[in-house]
């Protein structure tokens, strides 16, 4: 009897090991198609980083357990590459990726059941560009993005200069030498989530507050892990919260005024979209929701009222971020980023933070500065026709004097 029980036990153990290793592995492997979706390229973010990912990416324990995926709706994984902490992102929910695949297949008139999205994307490209020998990559990207349609913000202000800058920065100075697969990878990334493009165009080495870009493989982006989100700062001491708030306003200033003459407007703001590095620096870690206004193009086109600052009034929207794409795309400057940061993250009762980072201002600060009133004016000016642009330098100077 004991021998029979021992036999059954070992038989069950062997079956269990076989089941979980061969049929339903316990751990996610970065090499498996269901993780990187490499077989869908160029309907993907890129392929250049595949050797590094396949050979050197080690997912952290909680990220590589397969059951974790059912709780990981955002498809964000943590791990290491060559002892450097990283974040691996699929940049969309599974249902969003499937929705885009179905759209590509429908446009190519291929049954979704037997459709590989890469074949659909090739078909759409050839349909719109039958004479591939004489193509213009910039216009082709605009044509494809317009034909397929996207909900991302990166090209809502149509800027040829932004695309030229991006292609030159990523692929080299000769835009006309862009390969077909490279063009289609750019298009797919723009359609789903432009974060890989943005991280390469605005790297931290050049002073931009974004994580370092490592690379892409299939539908996986690997970027630097910065640290915990700003939600972890909400209960920190006053000096820490003041320093973080000051950096957020500096970020808003840089995004509005920079040497590239692109305004990067924040269209989705939350504490979890920002993170704090070990040295206390603030980074924007979710770069998907940015609207790019080309100041050079606006100055050239000169739409009505283009010289006047665009004022964000928060009309019709107390618990969300209100803005007009048309207005932001047609003015050389706007106070939108200051409105977004002050209204969403700094004041108590903001739409993205009930308490606000600048809650519980110390009595001595209240007595010696106008910080509270300046923050309130930044969030929602008492005169709705007054731009925040003249106010912000005073606010930054006040905060700097307290740090």
C-alpha positions, 0 to 999 in steps of 0.5 A, a space after each residue: 500500500 505504501 509503495 503504491 502511494 509512493 508511486 502515485 505521488 511521484 507519478 503526480 509530481 512528474 505530471 505536474 512538472 511536465 504540465 508546468 514546464 511544457 504545457 503551461 510554464 510557471 515562469 514567463 520567458 522573454 523569448 516566447 512570442 506571447 511576450 515580445 510578439 516579434 513575429 508581428 514586426 514591423 507591426 511593432 516598436 522595433 527589433 534592434 534591441 532583441 539580442 540584449 533582451 533575449 540574452 540579458 533581460 532578467 525579469 524580477 520574480 514578481 514580474 516573471 510569474 505567469 499568474 502575475 500577468 492576470 493582475 498586470 493589465 498594464 503590461 509593465 514588467 520589472 527586471 534587470 539588464 547587465 545589473 541595471 534596473 529596468 522597466 519593460 513595457 508593452 505600452 498598451 493593454 492586451 485588448 488595445 493591442 488586439 483592437 489595433 491588430 483587428 483594425 489593420 486586418 479590417 483595413 487590409 480586408 483580411 479575416 482576423 482569424 487568419 490575419 498576421 498584422 504585419 501582412 496587413 500593415 504591408 498590404 495597407 502600405 503598398 495600397 497607399 504607395 504602389 510606387 515604392 521607388 519614389 516615396 516621400 517618407 514624411 508624407 507617407 507616415 502622415 498618410 498611413 497614420 491618417 488612413 489607419 487613425 490613432 488616438 495618440 497625441 504626438 501628431 495632432 499638431 501636424 509638424 513635418 519638422 518633428 518627424 524629420 527631427 525624429 527620423 534624423 535622431 533615430 535613423 540618421 541624417 538621410 531621411 530618404 534612406 529610411 527603410 520600409 520596415 523602419 517606416 512601418 515600425 515608426 507608424 505602428 509606434 505612433 498609432 499605439 504609443 509613441 513613448 519609444 520615439 519620445 524617449 529617443 528624441 528627448 534623452 536625459 543626457 540632453 537634460 530632458 526629464 525622461 527615463 533613459 531609453 534602452 531599446 525595443 524588441 517586438 512589442 516590448 520597450 525597455 527603459 531605465 527604472 527611475 524609482 517610486 511614483 510621486 504617490 509615495 511622496 504625498 506623505 513626505 515631509 514639507 521640504 521634500 514635497 516642496 522640492 518635488 513641486 518646484 521640479 514639476 514646475 521647472 519641468 512645465 517650464 522646460 516643456 513650454 520653452 526650450 531650444 528645440 522650439 517644440 512645446 510639449 503639452 501634458 494631456 494626462 497628468 497623475 502622480 503615477 505618471 511621474 517618478 522620483 530617482 534616488 537622488 531626488 530628481 523628478 522624471 516623467 515616466 509615462 510619456 504617451 500623452 504629450 501634444 507637440 506644438 511646432 513653434 516654427 511652423 506656427 510662426 510660418 503659418 501665422 494662424 489667427 491670434 498666433 502671437 497671443 498666449 493661449 490661456 487654459 481656463 479649465 472650462 466645463 471641467 472641474 475634475 479633469 484636464 480641459 484643453 483645446 487641441 486646436 488652440 494649443 496647435 495654433 499659438 506659439 505659447 500657452 500656459 497649459 502646462 502650468 495649469 496642468 501641474 498646479 491644478 492637477 498635482 499641487 493644490 488640495 482638491 486637484 483633479 489628480 490629487 485630493 490633497 495636493 503635494 503642497 498640502 499643510 503649508 507650514 505656518 511660518 511659510 504662510 506668514 512670510 510668503 504668498 505661496 498659497 495665493 500664488 499656487 491658487 492663481 496658478 491653478 485657477 486665476 481669479 481673472 480668467 483672461 489673465 495668462 499664468 505666464 507672468 505669474 510663474 517666475 514669481 512662483 518659482 522664485 518664491 519656492 526657490 527661496 524656501 528650498 
